[in-house]
Amino acid sequence: MTRFLGNAPSLPPVLPVIAAGLCLVLVSSASCRLSQTRENLPYQRPSAQVSRIIEILDHEGGASGEAYAEWVSLYINGGIPALEKLEVFAPYFVFVAEQSSQDLDTLLQWAANFSPERDIPQLILLRAYRRLTGNPNVSPDDLYGSFFEAFIKRLAALRWPFSQRYDETWILVRRLPALPPPDTSDAEALEEVLSEEQSYAPPDLPLHIYLILILIEKTEVEASLRLVMNDIPPDKSLSRDQTQAVNSVKSNFFNSF
C-alpha cells in the first residue's frame, strides 16, 4: 500500500517508543466559543495528554511478513516534526489523520469514508489554532482581538484540492493510559514521569490505530494562509499591543507552524 514519492532514508529498528498524544480540539466548539462574550468564557488552552506506546503488536501486512512503513515509526517517535525533517517531505507540510478503535473494521470504514474536502481542512485548522494558542498565559482573543476570530472562520472555509493522500496504514499497539503532561518541557523530566507511571499503571487493552499521511506543498499552504491573513480588514478598535501581535504573527506565522 505504501506509495512513496521518493526513497526515504533508512531508519533503525523500532524499539519501545514514546508518542505525544494529539490535542483534540473540536472545531465546532471553538466556533461556538468565539461567538460568546469574553466575560462569559475564560480562555482555556487546548488540553494535551501524554501517552506511551510500549509495544506494536501487529500491523497491516504483518501476517504476510511485510514490514510497516518507516514513516510510521518516525511519526510514533517524533510526531509531525520528525516527518517534516525527512528530505523527501521537505517541499511539503505534513499532516496525519489519526483514528483509533479496538475494532479494526470500524477503522477501515472510517478510512473508506475519509473525505479530503471535509477532513483535511480540519487538520489544517487545528494546526493553525495551535499556532495561535501557543501562549498559555493569555487568551488568543485578548492577544489578537477580532483578528483571531476572523482568521479562524475564514480558514475553516478553505478547501485544499491539491492535497495528496500519500500513504495510509493501521497498527495494533499496546500503550499506557494517557497522563496529564507535567509542568515542564524538559524531555528528560517527561521521560522520568512516564517511566514512573509504567511501574504501576497496567497497559491499556490492545488498540488499533489507523493513520492517513497527507502532504500539501508548502508554497500552497503559505500562499493561501497569507492571503487569508492579509485579506482581513484592519480593526481600528485593536489596542497598540494587539496590533503589534497581529503584525508579528502575520510576519512569523510559519516559524512555529
N, C-alpha and C positions, 0 to 999 in steps of 0.2 A: 504493500500500500504506500510505502514511502515514495515521495515524489520530490527529490531534491533538485534545486536549481543548479547546484554545483557540488563539488566534493567537499564536505565538511571535514575539518581536521579530526584526526584520530583522537579518541578520548580514552582515559584509563577505565578499567572495570569499575562498575558501580559498587560501592560499599554502602553500609547503612548511611542514610542521608538525612539532611535537615531541610525542611521547606518552611518558609514563612507562609502562613495561611492568608488567603486573599481577604482583603477588606470588602465586605459585602455591603454595597450601597444601593438601595433601591431608587432608581431614577424617579419613579412616580412620587415617592415620599419626599424626595429632595425638592421636586417641583412644588409640592404642596407646602413644604416648609418655607420656600421662598415667597410664597404668596401671603404668608402670615406676617403680622407685625413683629418687629424685633422685640418689643416688650413682652409679648406672649410666648416667645420661643428663644430661650437662651441657646447659644451655639454649642453644639457638641461635635467634637472631631469624629470622623468615621471610625468605628471600632475596628480593632485588629486583634487577632489571636495568633498564638504560636502553636504549631502542630508539628509533630515529628514523625516522619515515615521511617519505620525501623526495619522494614523488610518488604521487598517486592516479591510477591508470591507467584504471580503469573502475568502474562501479557499477551496481546494479540499476536498470533503466530507462534506462541511458545510451544504449543502442542506438536508442531511440525519442526521444531528445532530452530526457528528463526530468532534472532536477537531483536530486541526493541530498538527503535531509532535512537541515535546518540543524542539528539536534541532533547529527548525525554529526560535523560539523566542530568543534562545541563539545567533544564528547567526545574527539576525537582531540587537540585542542589543550590541553584543560584537565582532562580526566577527569570523574569524578562531581561534584567541587565546582563545576565550571563549569556543569553541567546544573542543579544544585540552586539556583543563583543566578537562574535564569530565573523570572519571575513566574508563568508557567503551571505550573511544578512546585513552587511554594512550599509547598503543603499536603502534599507527598509526600517520602518518602525514595526516591531514585532508585537503581536497580541495573541493571547491564548484564551480561548473559550474553554471553560472547565466545568464539568458537572460530575457529581458523584452519587452513587447508589449501591446498595448491596445487591440489587438486581441488575444484571448486565443487560437483559432485554429492554429494561426501561431506558438505559443509557443509549442503546442502539437506536431506539425510537426517537430519543431526544436529538441524536446526531442526524438522523434522517430528516427531522423537521427543522433543523437549524437553518435559519434564514439570514443570508448576508445582509439583505435590505433592512431587516428588523433588528438583528442581534449585533452586528458589527458596530453600528452607531452607539449602542450602549457600552461596548468595550472602550471605545474612544472617549465617550463622555465620562466614564468612570475614571479613566486615566487623567483627563483634564481636570476633573473635580478634585482628585487627589492632589494634583499640582497646585491648585488654588487654595486648598485647605491644609497645606503643609505646616502652617504656624499654629501650634496647639493653644496659643495664648490669646488668640483674637478671632472673632467671627469673620469669615470672608465677606459677609455682608457689611460689617463695620469697616473692614480694611479697604474694600474696593467700592463701597457704596453700591449704587444701582448698576454699575458695570458688571458685577458678579452675576446678578440675576439675568441680565440681558445676554451675557455671553453664554451662560448655561442653556438658556432657552433656544438661542439661535443654533448652538452647536448640536442640540438634540434633534434639530430638524435636518441636519446634513445627511447626505447619503454618500456611499463610497463604492461606486460601481467598478472601480479598478482594483479593489482589494483581491488578494489571492488566498484561496483556501489551500494552503501549501501542503499540509500533511495532517494526519489525524490517527489516533490510536487509543486503545484502552489498556490500563494496567490494573492489576489486583494487588492491593497493598494492605499491610498491617501497620497501624500507626498508634501513637499515644494520643489520649484525649487532648483537645485544644486547651491551651492555657492563656490567660491574660499576659501580655508582654510585660517584662519587668521595666521599671522606670530607668532604663539605661539603653544606650545604643551600642554599648561595648559588646563585641562579638564573643569574647571570652566569658564575660559575665552571663550572657544569654545561654551559652553552651553549658555553663555550670548549673543554671537553673533547670535546663532541660534534663541534664544528667541526674540531678537530684530527683526530678519527677519520675524518671524512668525506674528508680529504685523501689517505688511503692505504688505507682499507678499501673493497673493492668492495661494492656493494649486494647484498643478498640477492636470490634469484630472486623474481619476482612471486608474491605470496601473496594468496589470498582470505581475507577476514575477514568472518565473519557476526556481527552484533550484534543482540541482542534487548533492547529497552528495557523495563524493568519498573518500575512505580510501586506503592508501598504508602503509604497515608495515614500521616502521622507519628503521629497520635493512636493508631492501631492498633499500630504498632511500639513506641512508647514505653510504652503501657499493658501490652503483652504482656511486654516485657523487664523492666519494673519489677516485674511480678507474679512473674516467674521469680526475679529477684534477691531480692525480699523474702520469697519462699517457701522459700529455702534456710535450714535451721536454723542458728542460731549455733553456731560451733565454739569451745568453751571452750579448746581447745588452741592457738588462734592467739595469737601474741605481740601485745604492745601495738601495735607498728608495723604488723603485718598487719591488726589490727582497724581501725586508723585508715585504712589503704589501702583496705580493703573499704568502709568507710563513705564514704570520699571518692569512690570510683568509683560507688557507688550514687547519690550526690548529683549527680555531674557526668558521668555516663556519656555523655550525648548532646552535651556540649560539643565533643567531638572525634570524634563518631561519623560 
